[in-house]
Amino acid sequence: MQFSKGHGTENDFVVLPDPDATLDLTPARVAALCDRRRGLGADGVLRVVRWAALTDAPAPVPGVEWFMDYRNADGTVVEMCGNGVRVFARYLAHAGWLSGGETPVGTRSGVRVVRMDPTSPDGEISVDMGPAIVGESSTASVDGAFFPGVAVDVGNPHLACVTGHDIAALDLTVAPGYDRALFPHGVNVEFVSPLVAAGGGPDGELTMRVHERGVGETRSCGTGTVAAVVAALRDTGRHTGTVAVHTLGGRLRVTVEAATTVLHGPAVLVAHGELTRSWWEAAGQEPARVSS
């Protein structure tokens, strides 16, 4: 049972190569894999599978071989992951399954086109993330403080809150409050500094922290950076541009165009190894947990 470990700006993943969809990837096993004490430790699991082999995903798109079957650390199935799809592409290149510099990848949010130099071990990878759909205004709350924001759909739900508050001081160990009627399936919440000028290329830069549903605060979030940039641009009366985003785990760039968005950033494979079969079998049984 092979695995790899990788990260995109320290948003980390266990990668499970399963081309023919033979693994019984239960929520309990995902949670065990992602546990940083009893497992390998990660923000989520990326299963590398041929789209035609899946029975619990949207119908395959002709010409798209590979599907990113992504699960959050709590075992929930998730529509899309921007950092994850870059790590996914890096693994395809490592395994020799990448046919060229531009590759379409299937996700539960549709096809995402990944562009990379397959000979570069850890260089920048760009992903066409599709259009970001701006929804209703809403509010997040942390420790009794309220932060106005806007709903942004990047294939998964986000609430991006542009604020002049010191975001470094926020306690994100507990999930922020949000409107559960607007986000019935949960939401990723971004706290975003106002857009400021940047030298050397980008139209501006900002800083972001994020609390991801099913995970907690993460060092970075690819789809979250897209939502953050869309919200920050709108805050200045703009709808397009290229913005540098500083996360706890590193720097990303987002280009917002009239018809789509593009995420640019690194993806690194850290290790390759083998899971113990007895551990995998035991992890398939839901463990008893005592809430703290």
Kinemage of the C-alpha trace (Angstrom):
@kinemage 1
@onewidth
@group {chain A} dominant
@subgroup {mainchain}
@vectorlist {calphas} color= white
{ca met a 1} P 0.000 0.000 0.000
{ca gln a 2} L 1.974 2.935 -1.320
{ca phe a 3} L 1.606 6.548 -0.198
{ca ser a 4} L 3.308 9.872 -0.727
{ca lys a 5} L 3.299 13.019 1.368
{ca gly a 6} L 3.273 16.492 -0.143
{ca his a 7} L 2.278 20.078 0.465
{ca gly a 8} L 1.400 23.307 -1.314
{ca thr a 9} L 2.522 26.276 0.817
{ca glu a 10} L 2.380 23.967 3.858
{ca asn a 11} L -1.210 22.857 3.210
{ca asp a 12} L -0.291 19.171 3.442
{ca phe a 13} L -1.755 15.980 2.019
{ca val a 14} L -1.383 12.220 2.051
{ca val a 15} L -1.411 11.027 -1.565
{ca leu a 16} L -2.775 7.525 -2.219
{ca pro a 17} L -2.149 6.107 -5.702
{ca asp a 18} L -5.205 3.980 -6.528
{ca pro a 19} L -5.530 3.983 -10.335
{ca asp a 20} L -8.195 1.278 -10.474
{ca ala a 21} L -10.201 2.418 -7.415
{ca thr a 22} L -9.593 -0.730 -5.369
{ca leu a 23} L -9.063 0.946 -1.973
{ca asp a 24} L -11.933 1.057 0.512
{ca leu a 25} L -11.285 4.644 1.533
{ca thr a 26} L -13.665 5.017 4.469
{ca pro a 27} L -14.031 8.220 6.523
{ca ala a 28} L -12.431 6.404 9.478
{ca arg a 29} L -9.366 5.547 7.409
{ca val a 30} L -9.060 9.106 6.107
{ca ala a 31} L -9.304 10.509 9.635
{ca ala a 32} L -6.685 8.026 10.869
{ca leu a 33} L -4.297 8.847 8.023
{ca cys a 34} L -4.620 12.588 8.693
{ca asp a 35} L -4.230 12.307 12.460
{ca arg a 36} L -0.861 13.822 13.374
{ca arg a 37} L -0.306 11.400 16.262
{ca arg a 38} L -1.749 8.044 15.258
{ca gly a 39} L -1.348 8.427 11.491
{ca leu a 40} L 0.805 10.192 8.922
{ca gly a 41} L -0.653 13.640 9.584
{ca ala a 42} L -2.221 15.880 6.947
{ca asp a 43} L -4.955 18.394 6.178
{ca gly a 44} L -6.492 15.932 3.722
{ca val a 45} L -6.132 12.877 1.492
{ca leu a 46} L -5.698 12.944 -2.289
{ca arg a 47} L -6.635 9.662 -3.960
{ca val a 48} L -5.123 9.398 -7.448
{ca val a 49} L -7.640 7.401 -9.473
{ca arg a 50} L -8.668 6.950 -13.083
{ca trp a 51} L -11.971 8.727 -13.555
{ca ala a 52} L -13.519 5.810 -15.459
{ca ala a 53} L -12.941 3.529 -12.449
{ca leu a 54} L -15.006 5.630 -10.038
{ca thr a 55} L -18.637 4.851 -9.301
{ca asp a 56} L -19.362 7.659 -6.807
{ca ala a 57} L -18.328 10.672 -8.884
{ca pro a 58} L -19.775 12.708 -11.768
{ca ala a 59} L -19.721 11.020 -15.179
{ca pro a 60} L -16.240 11.057 -16.759
{ca val a 61} L -15.417 13.719 -19.320
{ca pro a 62} L -13.944 12.305 -22.542
{ca gly a 63} L -10.205 12.817 -22.764
{ca val a 64} L -9.716 13.312 -19.002
{ca glu a 65} L -8.012 10.270 -17.489
{ca trp a 66} L -7.228 11.256 -13.902
{ca phe a 67} L -9.582 12.249 -11.093
{ca met a 68} L -8.623 13.938 -7.810
{ca asp a 69} L -10.739 12.202 -5.170
{ca tyr a 70} L -10.239 14.598 -2.262
{ca arg a 71} L -11.203 14.112 1.393
{ca asn a 72} L -10.802 16.537 4.299
{ca ala a 73} L -9.042 15.457 7.482
{ca asp a 74} L -12.358 14.508 9.100
{ca gly a 75} L -13.126 12.089 6.261
{ca thr a 76} L -15.703 14.234 4.450
{ca val a 77} L -15.684 14.252 0.658
{ca val a 78} L -14.913 17.719 -0.716
{ca glu a 79} L -15.608 19.249 -4.111
{ca met a 80} L -12.284 20.960 -4.799
{ca cys a 81} L -8.878 21.852 -3.338
{ca gly a 82} L -6.598 24.367 -5.065
{ca asn a 83} L -3.397 23.462 -3.223
{ca gly a 84} L -4.299 19.793 -3.459
{ca val a 85} L -4.719 19.776 -7.236
{ca arg a 86} L -1.193 21.173 -7.621
{ca val a 87} L 0.225 18.437 -5.363
{ca phe a 88} L -1.892 15.940 -7.325
{ca ala a 89} L -0.259 17.116 -10.577
{ca arg a 90} L 3.182 16.934 -8.998
{ca tyr a 91} L 2.494 13.307 -8.090
{ca leu a 92} L 1.316 12.496 -11.629
{ca ala a 93} L 4.642 13.831 -12.915
{ca his a 94} L 6.579 11.811 -10.312
{ca ala a 95} L 4.728 8.606 -11.273
{ca gly a 96} L 5.241 9.158 -14.993
{ca trp a 97} L 1.493 9.552 -15.540
{ca leu a 98} L 1.685 13.123 -16.801
{ca ser a 99} L 1.698 13.251 -20.582
{ca gly a 100} L 2.703 16.897 -21.001
{ca gly a 101} L 2.990 20.325 -19.461
{ca glu a 102} L -0.774 20.917 -19.587
{ca thr a 103} L -3.076 18.302 -18.080
{ca pro a 104} L -6.825 18.258 -17.362
{ca val a 105} L -7.741 16.838 -13.951
{ca gly a 106} L -11.237 15.748 -12.969
{ca thr a 107} L -12.705 16.975 -9.678
{ca arg a 108} L -16.176 17.011 -8.154
{ca ser a 109} L -16.344 20.661 -9.237
{ca gly a 110} L -15.512 19.852 -12.849
{ca val a 111} L -12.337 19.697 -14.908
{ca arg a 112} L -9.356 21.811 -13.837
{ca val a 113} L -6.484 22.359 -16.277
{ca val a 114} L -3.050 22.211 -14.649
{ca arg a 115} L 0.004 23.762 -16.299
{ca met a 116} L 3.499 22.835 -15.213
{ca asp a 117} L 6.992 21.964 -16.331
{ca pro a 118} L 7.131 18.199 -15.629
{ca thr a 119} L 10.934 18.375 -15.393
{ca ser a 120} L 10.824 20.901 -12.528
{ca pro a 121} L 10.949 19.117 -9.138
{ca asp a 122} L 9.185 21.800 -7.088
{ca gly a 123} L 8.604 24.822 -9.331
{ca glu a 124} L 5.428 26.820 -9.776
{ca ile a 125} L 2.279 25.126 -10.995
{ca ser a 126} L -0.711 27.031 -12.362
{ca val a 127} L -4.309 25.808 -12.181
{ca asp a 128} L -7.251 27.236 -14.096
{ca met a 129} L -9.771 27.347 -11.260
{ca gly a 130} L -12.739 28.433 -13.348
{ca pro a 131} L -14.921 31.453 -12.570
{ca ala a 132} L -15.465 32.524 -8.969
{ca ile a 133} L -19.146 33.183 -8.321
{ca val a 134} L -19.858 35.995 -5.868
{ca gly a 135} L -22.951 35.494 -3.742
{ca glu a 136} L -24.627 37.215 -0.829
{ca ser a 137} L -23.062 39.415 1.812
{ca ser a 138} L -22.796 37.749 5.185
{ca thr a 139} L -20.914 37.908 8.484
{ca ala a 140} L -18.416 35.749 10.365
{ca ser a 141} L -17.849 36.020 14.105
{ca val a 142} L -14.777 35.313 16.242
{ca asp a 143} L -14.756 35.782 20.027
{ca gly a 144} L -17.772 38.076 19.891
{ca ala a 145} L -16.361 40.269 17.111
{ca phe a 146} L -18.211 40.387 13.792
{ca phe a 147} L -16.577 40.568 10.363
{ca pro a 148} L -18.585 41.508 7.258
{ca gly a 149} L -17.804 39.332 4.252
{ca val a 150} L -19.106 37.985 0.986
{ca ala a 151} L -19.915 34.461 -0.135
{ca val a 152} L -17.652 33.257 -2.956
{ca asp a 153} L -18.107 29.921 -4.719
{ca val a 154} L -14.836 28.527 -6.110
{ca gly a 155} L -16.276 25.074 -6.666
{ca asn a 156} L -16.596 24.928 -2.867
{ca pro a 157} L -18.103 27.476 -0.466
{ca his a 158} L -16.192 30.395 1.054
{ca leu a 159} L -16.951 33.421 3.187
{ca ala a 160} L -14.206 35.988 2.542
{ca cys a 161} L -14.026 38.821 5.070
{ca val a 162} L -11.857 41.821 4.150
{ca thr a 163} L -10.976 43.617 7.370
{ca gly a 164} L -8.629 46.195 8.811
{ca his a 165} L -8.553 44.172 12.039
{ca asp a 166} L -5.214 42.643 13.060
{ca ile a 167} L -5.862 39.214 11.591
{ca ala a 168} L -2.716 37.797 13.225
{ca ala a 169} L -4.427 38.267 16.607
{ca leu a 170} L -7.532 36.210 15.756
{ca asp a 171} L -8.106 32.956 17.632
{ca leu a 172} L -8.994 30.438 14.930
{ca thr a 173} L -8.609 27.353 17.090
{ca val a 174} L -12.421 27.342 17.180
{ca ala a 175} L -14.520 27.546 14.027
{ca pro a 176} L -15.843 31.049 13.323
{ca gly a 177} L -19.572 31.610 13.556
{ca tyr a 178} L -21.479 31.972 10.286
{ca asp a 179} L -24.989 31.920 8.816
{ca arg a 180} L -25.860 28.221 8.651
{ca ala a 181} L -28.937 28.922 6.553
{ca leu a 182} L -26.712 30.471 3.862
{ca phe a 183} L -24.059 27.736 4.201
{ca pro a 184} L -25.964 24.543 5.104
{ca his a 185} L -22.999 22.300 4.267
{ca gly a 186} L -20.423 24.375 6.114
{ca val a 187} L -18.042 26.994 4.780
{ca asn a 188} L -14.373 27.907 4.597
{ca val a 189} L -13.866 31.312 6.238
{ca glu a 190} L -11.085 33.685 5.162
{ca phe a 191} L -9.938 36.775 7.047
{ca val a 192} L -8.257 39.063 4.551
{ca ser a 193} L -6.233 42.255 4.911
{ca pro a 194} L -7.142 45.111 2.539
{ca leu a 195} L -5.360 45.122 -0.810
{ca val a 196} L -2.167 47.197 -0.886
{ca ala a 197} L 0.239 48.092 -3.676
{ca ala a 198} L 3.025 45.640 -4.498
{ca gly a 199} L 6.192 46.132 -6.462
{ca gly a 200} L 7.656 43.835 -9.071
{ca gly a 201} L 4.662 42.579 -11.009
{ca pro a 202} L 1.424 41.898 -9.126
{ca asp a 203} L -1.320 44.513 -9.090
{ca gly a 204} L -1.364 44.285 -5.306
{ca glu a 205} L -0.834 42.026 -2.324
{ca leu a 206} L -2.702 40.920 0.770
{ca thr a 207} L -2.408 38.674 3.806
{ca met a 208} L -4.893 35.914 4.624
{ca arg a 209} L -5.743 33.438 7.363
{ca val a 210} L -8.277 30.674 6.838
{ca his a 211} L -10.370 28.243 8.863
{ca glu a 212} L -11.333 25.280 6.648
{ca arg a 213} L -14.465 23.253 7.275
{ca gly a 214} L -13.646 19.730 8.405
{ca val a 215} L -10.018 20.628 9.179
{ca gly a 216} L -9.562 23.786 11.271
{ca glu a 217} L -7.080 26.551 10.605
{ca thr a 218} L -4.660 25.529 7.857
{ca arg a 219} L -1.371 27.058 6.798
{ca ser a 220} L -2.836 27.835 3.377
{ca cys a 221} L -5.902 27.206 1.221
{ca gly a 222} L -5.769 27.395 -2.570
{ca thr a 223} L -9.452 27.976 -3.237
{ca gly a 224} L -9.472 30.308 -0.237
{ca thr a 225} L -6.800 32.526 -1.793
{ca val a 226} L -8.967 32.851 -4.910
{ca ala a 227} L -11.978 33.819 -2.789
{ca ala a 228} L -9.829 36.272 -0.814
{ca val a 229} L -8.506 37.993 -3.936
{ca val a 230} L -11.960 38.232 -5.512
{ca ala a 231} L -13.303 39.842 -2.328
{ca ala a 232} L -10.308 42.180 -1.911
{ca leu a 233} L -10.510 43.363 -5.531
{ca arg a 234} L -14.239 44.031 -5.148
{ca asp a 235} L -13.460 45.983 -1.987
{ca thr a 236} L -11.475 48.413 -4.164
{ca gly a 237} L -14.084 48.531 -6.921
{ca arg a 238} L -12.172 46.224 -9.266
{ca his a 239} L -13.113 42.875 -10.757
{ca thr a 240} L -9.864 41.691 -12.404
{ca gly a 241} L -6.169 41.697 -11.573
{ca thr a 242} L -3.211 39.657 -10.345
{ca val a 243} L -2.599 39.671 -6.589
{ca ala a 244} L 0.098 38.139 -4.391
{ca val a 245} L -1.340 36.358 -1.343
{ca his a 246} L 0.711 35.823 1.817
{ca thr a 247} L -0.483 32.851 3.867
{ca leu a 248} L 1.047 31.323 6.993
{ca gly a 249} L 2.627 28.692 4.750
{ca gly a 250} L 3.982 30.857 1.956
{ca arg a 251} L 3.215 33.030 -1.031
{ca leu a 252} L 0.726 32.339 -3.816
{ca arg a 253} L -0.523 34.409 -6.744
{ca val a 254} L -4.063 34.632 -8.071
{ca thr a 255} L -5.094 36.053 -11.434
{ca val a 256} L -8.744 37.040 -11.716
{ca glu a 257} L -9.962 37.436 -15.281
{ca ala a 258} L -13.384 38.245 -16.661
{ca ala a 259} L -14.227 34.599 -17.374
{ca thr a 260} L -11.964 32.589 -15.041
{ca thr a 261} L -9.420 32.608 -12.223
{ca val a 262} L -5.915 31.110 -12.148
{ca leu a 263} L -3.986 30.010 -9.064
{ca his a 264} L -0.169 29.987 -9.214
{ca gly a 265} L 2.024 28.374 -6.572
{ca pro a 266} L 4.527 25.675 -5.614
{ca ala a 267} L 3.868 22.004 -4.884
{ca val a 268} L 6.394 19.766 -3.147
{ca leu a 269} L 6.548 15.991 -2.636
{ca val a 270} L 8.223 15.366 0.720
{ca ala a 271} L 8.302 11.578 1.037
{ca his a 272} L 7.208 8.237 -0.414
{ca gly a 273} L 6.515 5.146 1.631
{ca glu a 274} L 4.405 2.107 2.372
{ca leu a 275} L 1.452 1.755 4.747
{ca thr a 276} L 1.346 -1.246 7.068
{ca arg a 277} L -1.500 -3.534 6.026
{ca ser a 278} L -2.516 -4.359 9.614
{ca trp a 279} L -2.698 -0.637 10.453
{ca trp a 280} L -4.891 -0.017 7.392
{ca glu a 281} L -7.264 -2.822 8.328
{ca ala a 282} L -7.552 -1.616 11.916
{ca ala a 283} L -8.136 1.957 10.763
{ca gly a 284} L -11.127 0.790 8.756
{ca gln a 285} L -13.023 0.251 11.997
{ca glu a 286} L -14.444 3.469 13.413
{ca pro a 287} L -12.428 4.180 16.588
{ca ala a 288} L -14.085 5.235 19.812
{ca arg a 289} L -13.388 8.899 20.513
{ca val a 290} L -13.866 10.914 23.668
{ca ser a 291} L -14.567 14.572 22.996
{ca ser a 292} L -12.438 17.000 24.957
